[in-house]
Amino acid sequence: MAAKKLYDSFSKGLIEEVHKWGAMKQTGVSLRYMMEFGSRPSDKNLLISAQFLHKELPIRIARRAIELETLPYGLSEKPAILKVRDWYLDSFRDLRSIPEIKDRNDELEFTQIIKMIKVRHNNVVPTMALGVQQLKKGLDPKVGYQDLDEIHQFLDRFYMSRIGIRMLIG
């Protein structure tokens, strides 16, 4: 089975937008700030939070999608990894389809989208593990796990980023 390349599944315009957003700088958010801000869930704070996430989540999700497309050892071409990449691209597209958040109704609509995205990404961890298994099956037995340091580093970054995204969504 040939791996489906990015341009086969998604429009060129979407891919260009993913790369544009993926090149933007992420905004750092401390756990302390999230705890303080989230401890006062007023309508105003919920609106501010939705406006922030509307701008921030596409950046973070685009970066993950790009990274999933450029993994070493052919990992990006494994069916399970392609599935995860497509989830990230679908989520990016969903987030970018929502216009600017101006009021409570916009915030409620946006909240439904991010709930859907959170559910879509529930199986990312086991699916990524399946992708790594698919890679291992195809590797030369002489290649030791210590030789796959780039993949270990990617997985560490990927999972830390995933935790951050899920905390922001929560």
MODASUL-V584640 format. One line per field, one symbol per residue. psi: psi as a letter, one per 30 degrees, with the letter a starting at -180 (. if undefined). A space follows every 50 residues. Layout:
psi->???
This chain:
psi->kkkklefeflleeeeeeeeeefflklkkkleeeeeeeffiileeeeeeee eeeeeeeeeeeeeeeeeffhllggeffkeeeeeeeeeeeeeeeeeffklk jfaeeeeeeeeeefeeeeeegegeeeeeeeeeeeeeeflkffjleffhee eeeeeeeeeeeeeeeeeee.
